[in-house]
Amino acid sequence: MPRRIDADARVAEIAQASLRVLERDGLAGLSVRGVAEEAGIATASLRRAFPTQHALREHCFNLIEDRVTARIQALDLSGRELVEALLAQLLPLDRERRLELVAQLQLGVLALTDPRLRPSARHLDDAVDRGCSYAVAILVEAGRLDPGRDPEYEAQRLRALLDGLALHLMWSAIPEDTDPRQQPDQVPATLRRHLDELERPV
């Protein structure tokens, strides 16, 4: 059992290092040598955990989904508060979430030309769609969505809003950026205003 635990810990360590490399160096840095150096392990150890670069890339997609899912499942809230907190987990509002988004975007671009990676990219993208649908379903159950609104359409619209906010937030880490609309602490207010509008008739 300890050997299995050690192996799982090594896989997690390598995957975390991979996300950091993707954020800092992009796809060019996601090599066996680059990730091994970041994780502080020998390249042979990395190859035992991930025999191919493709396996490592796939695992990065899975890790991002697992991390976000774990944060959402840990939310001890309900109704509108749960919706706001859930959606916040899908935006780069702190170092951890920004790292995940950068890695997802880097790998997503690669998936456009790598058919083997495309299923993993789509699976993660579908997970975000499910998160938006779940958020709208919570609003419906809590009576916080106007009955005249189409839940499926509102979930799609919510996803579009999140994608736009996420891309704008990617620039908020640049020191010279002074646009207050792109600052992390302003995004929850943007989401709240949108959610407020969902309670009103179209």
Secondary structure, DSSP 4 states (H G I P E B T S, - for coil): -HHHHHHHHHHHHHHHHHHHHHHHH-GGG-SHHHHHHHHTS-HHHHHHH-SSHHHHHHHHHHHHHHHHHHHHHT----HHHHHHHHHHTTS--SHHHHHHHHHHHHHHHHHTT-TTTHHHHHHHHHHHHHHHHHHHHHHHHTT-S-TTS-HHHHHHHHHHHHHHHHHHHTTTTSTT---GGGSGGGHHHHHHHHHHHHTS--
